[in-house]
Amino acid sequence: MKYIGRKIYYDKSTGNVILDTGEMIGAVVETTIEQDFETYEALKERVRDTVGVIQLEYGQYAADFAQCNGYRVNPQTLELEFSYPDPNQPTQEPVFVKPLTEQIAEVRSEIDNAIIELTMAIAMQGGGA
């Protein structure tokens, strides 16, 4: 069984998503960018040089896509940014941030590093209590 991640085509100047091909599984064939421009109406209408594409691994950012209420590509960093709903302000304009899964991984890494430093400091003081 073959697993193909989504391709996200976006406007290079704004970062707005033009097309998300979605993920595919099963007896599927991966297409080229050129084939996508010939197949999808949203891409046929565009000048190729104004469109960027991000190819994701199958399942990449699955939790972010499931929880977000919008996403785009940051035109400066060329990385995906997500907007997440705020239940306290349902009509709020989207605020795009780096994926929560990446933010959580960074915090976990910082906590792990702090634990290691604390453990080393205690060990250097002769084991603590």
VEXZASE-295520 format. One record per residue (C-alpha): residue in three letters; residue number from 1; x, y, z. Coordinates in pm, 1 decimal, padded with zeros to 6 digits, always signed. Layout:
BEGIN
{residu ALA; num NUM; px X; py Y; pz Z}
...
This chain:
BEGIN
{residu MET; num 1; px +00000.0; py +00000.0; pz +00000.0}
{residu LYS; num 2; px +00134.0; py +00340.3; pz -00094.3}
{residu TYR; num 3; px +00110.3; py +00653.8; pz +00122.8}
{residu ILE; num 4; px +00138.9; py +00995.6; pz -00039.6}
{residu GLY; num 5; px +00148.7; py +01318.4; pz +00157.7}
{residu ARG; num 6; px -00036.2; py +01631.3; pz +00059.4}
{residu LYS; num 7; px +00101.2; py +01900.8; pz -00166.7}
{residu ILE; num 8; px +00010.3; py +02254.8; pz -00076.7}
{residu TYR; num 9; px +00023.8; py +02504.9; pz -00360.3}
{residu TYR; num 10; px +00031.6; py +02868.2; pz -00252.4}
{residu ASP; num 11; px +00060.2; py +03219.7; pz -00389.6}
{residu LYS; num 12; px +00425.3; py +03319.4; pz -00346.0}
{residu SER; num 13; px +00348.4; py +03684.3; pz -00274.9}
{residu THR; num 14; px +00075.6; py +03636.8; pz -00010.9}
{residu GLY; num 15; px +00121.9; py +03282.7; pz +00117.0}
{residu ASN; num 16; px -00248.2; py +03211.7; pz +00061.1}
{residu VAL; num 17; px -00324.6; py +02850.2; pz -00021.4}
{residu ILE; num 18; px -00442.0; py +02792.1; pz -00377.3}
{residu LEU; num 19; px -00472.9; py +02412.8; pz -00364.8}
{residu ASP; num 20; px -00427.6; py +02135.4; pz -00111.6}
{residu THR; num 21; px -00412.5; py +01799.2; pz -00287.8}
{residu GLY; num 22; px -00483.4; py +01609.9; pz +00033.6}
{residu GLU; num 23; px -00327.6; py +01283.8; pz +00141.4}
{residu MET; num 24; px -00366.1; py +00963.2; pz -00056.0}
{residu ILE; num 25; px -00340.2; py +00598.8; pz +00038.0}
{residu GLY; num 26; px -00373.9; py +00274.5; pz -00153.3}
{residu ALA; num 27; px -00317.0; py +00209.0; pz -00521.0}
{residu VAL; num 28; px -00224.5; py +00568.6; pz -00595.0}
{residu VAL; num 29; px +00039.8; py +00728.8; pz -00811.6}
{residu GLU; num 30; px +00236.6; py +01034.1; pz -00709.3}
{residu THR; num 31; px +00204.5; py +01317.7; pz -00959.9}
{residu THR; num 32; px +00460.4; py +01576.3; pz -01060.6}
{residu ILE; num 33; px +00411.5; py +01948.9; pz -01021.8}
{residu GLU; num 34; px +00376.9; py +01976.6; pz -01399.4}
{residu GLN; num 35; px +00102.8; py +01712.6; pz -01400.7}
{residu ASP; num 36; px -00079.6; py +01895.6; pz -01121.8}
{residu PHE; num 37; px -00071.2; py +02220.5; pz -01322.8}
{residu GLU; num 38; px -00230.6; py +02033.9; pz -01613.7}
{residu THR; num 39; px -00491.2; py +01859.4; pz -01396.0}
{residu TYR; num 40; px -00622.0; py +02107.4; pz -01136.9}
{residu GLU; num 41; px -00831.7; py +02404.1; pz -01253.7}
{residu ALA; num 42; px -00705.4; py +02621.3; pz -00965.8}
{residu LEU; num 43; px -00350.7; py +02579.1; pz -01097.7}
{residu LYS; num 44; px -00432.8; py +02602.3; pz -01469.5}
{residu GLU; num 45; px -00546.5; py +02960.4; pz -01409.1}
{residu ARG; num 46; px -00215.4; py +03063.3; pz -01252.0}
{residu VAL; num 47; px +00121.7; py +03175.6; pz -01385.8}
{residu ARG; num 48; px +00362.3; py +02899.5; pz -01279.7}
{residu ASP; num 49; px +00630.3; py +03138.7; pz -01147.3}
{residu THR; num 50; px +00385.8; py +03295.2; pz -00898.3}
{residu VAL; num 51; px +00301.6; py +02962.4; pz -00732.6}
{residu GLY; num 52; px +00505.2; py +02780.9; pz -00469.5}
{residu VAL; num 53; px +00454.5; py +02427.9; pz -00343.8}
{residu ILE; num 54; px +00525.4; py +02245.1; pz -00020.1}
{residu GLN; num 55; px +00530.8; py +01864.9; pz -00025.0}
{residu LEU; num 56; px +00446.5; py +01708.8; pz +00312.4}
{residu GLU; num 57; px +00506.6; py +01356.7; pz +00432.1}
{residu TYR; num 58; px +00199.8; py +01139.7; pz +00481.8}
{residu GLY; num 59; px +00053.4; py +01229.7; pz +00822.3}
{residu GLN; num 60; px +00278.7; py +01530.8; pz +00872.1}
{residu TYR; num 61; px +00097.6; py +01796.1; pz +01078.7}
{residu ALA; num 62; px -00212.4; py +01572.3; pz +01095.6}
{residu ALA; num 63; px -00307.7; py +01703.9; pz +01441.3}
{residu ASP; num 64; px -00257.2; py +02063.7; pz +01328.6}
{residu PHE; num 65; px -00475.7; py +02019.8; pz +01020.3}
{residu ALA; num 66; px -00744.4; py +01850.2; pz +01232.5}
{residu GLN; num 67; px -00755.7; py +02134.3; pz +01486.4}
{residu CYS; num 68; px -00691.1; py +02443.9; pz +01277.2}
{residu ASN; num 69; px -00941.6; py +02681.1; pz +01124.8}
{residu GLY; num 70; px -00699.0; py +02795.6; pz +00855.3}
{residu TYR; num 71; px -00343.2; py +02771.1; pz +00731.1}
{residu ARG; num 72; px -00106.8; py +02949.0; pz +00496.7}
{residu VAL; num 73; px +00257.7; py +02961.5; pz +00395.4}
{residu ASN; num 74; px +00465.8; py +03241.3; pz +00543.9}
{residu PRO; num 75; px +00608.2; py +03419.0; pz +00235.7}
{residu GLN; num 76; px +00930.0; py +03511.5; pz +00421.8}
{residu THR; num 77; px +01012.2; py +03176.3; pz +00587.0}
{residu LEU; num 78; px +00829.8; py +02952.3; pz +00334.8}
{residu GLU; num 79; px +00697.4; py +02747.3; pz +00627.1}
{residu LEU; num 80; px +00340.9; py +02649.0; pz +00707.4}
{residu GLU; num 81; px +00154.5; py +02852.8; pz +00965.9}
{residu PHE; num 82; px -00176.7; py +02755.1; pz +01121.8}
{residu SER; num 83; px -00461.4; py +02945.5; pz +01281.2}
{residu TYR; num 84; px -00644.3; py +02776.9; pz +01568.4}
{residu PRO; num 85; px -00994.6; py +02865.2; pz +01687.3}
{residu ASP; num 86; px -01034.8; py +03044.7; pz +02019.5}
{residu PRO; num 87; px -01357.5; py +02920.8; pz +02182.5}
{residu ASN; num 88; px -01373.1; py +03245.9; pz +02382.8}
{residu GLN; num 89; px -01363.1; py +03460.3; pz +02066.7}
{residu PRO; num 90; px -01528.9; py +03263.4; pz +01784.9}
{residu THR; num 91; px -01543.0; py +03562.7; pz +01547.3}
{residu GLN; num 92; px -01179.6; py +03663.2; pz +01590.6}
{residu GLU; num 93; px -00970.7; py +03709.2; pz +01276.5}
{residu PRO; num 94; px -00723.8; py +03422.6; pz +01220.7}
{residu VAL; num 95; px -00380.2; py +03462.1; pz +01377.7}
{residu PHE; num 96; px -00125.5; py +03243.4; pz +01200.0}
{residu VAL; num 97; px +00149.6; py +03080.1; pz +01405.6}
{residu LYS; num 98; px +00395.8; py +02796.7; pz +01362.3}
{residu PRO; num 99; px +00234.7; py +02451.2; pz +01402.6}
{residu LEU; num 100; px +00140.5; py +02367.8; pz +01762.2}
{residu THR; num 101; px +00304.5; py +02027.6; pz +01721.8}
{residu GLU; num 102; px +00638.1; py +02203.8; pz +01661.0}
{residu GLN; num 103; px +00580.8; py +02443.8; pz +01950.7}
{residu ILE; num 104; px +00510.1; py +02150.9; pz +02184.8}
{residu ALA; num 105; px +00822.2; py +01966.8; pz +02064.7}
{residu GLU; num 106; px +01034.0; py +02277.3; pz +02134.1}
{residu VAL; num 107; px +00891.5; py +02314.0; pz +02487.1}
{residu ARG; num 108; px +00952.0; py +01943.6; pz +02556.1}
{residu SER; num 109; px +01310.3; py +01980.8; pz +02438.6}
{residu GLU; num 110; px +01361.4; py +02283.8; pz +02664.6}
{residu ILE; num 111; px +01217.5; py +02090.7; pz +02961.1}
{residu ASP; num 112; px +01441.3; py +01791.4; pz +02887.6}
{residu ASN; num 113; px +01746.2; py +02019.1; pz +02872.0}
{residu ALA; num 114; px +01648.6; py +02187.7; pz +03200.6}
{residu ILE; num 115; px +01609.4; py +01847.5; pz +03369.4}
{residu ILE; num 116; px +01951.7; py +01739.5; pz +03244.3}
{residu GLU; num 117; px +02112.8; py +02061.0; pz +03369.1}
{residu LEU; num 118; px +01941.0; py +02029.6; pz +03706.5}
{residu THR; num 119; px +02042.1; py +01665.6; pz +03739.5}
{residu MET; num 120; px +02403.6; py +01752.6; pz +03658.7}
{residu ALA; num 121; px +02402.4; py +02039.1; pz +03909.3}
{residu ILE; num 122; px +02267.0; py +01812.8; pz +04182.9}
{residu ALA; num 123; px +02522.5; py +01543.8; pz +04099.3}
{residu MET; num 124; px +02806.4; py +01796.8; pz +04116.8}
{residu GLN; num 125; px +02692.3; py +01901.4; pz +04464.3}
{residu GLY; num 126; px +02726.5; py +01549.4; pz +04590.8}
{residu GLY; num 127; px +02379.5; py +01410.5; pz +04526.1}
{residu GLY; num 128; px +02161.5; py +01666.0; pz +04698.3}
{residu ALA; num 129; px +01995.3; py +01595.3; pz +05034.2}
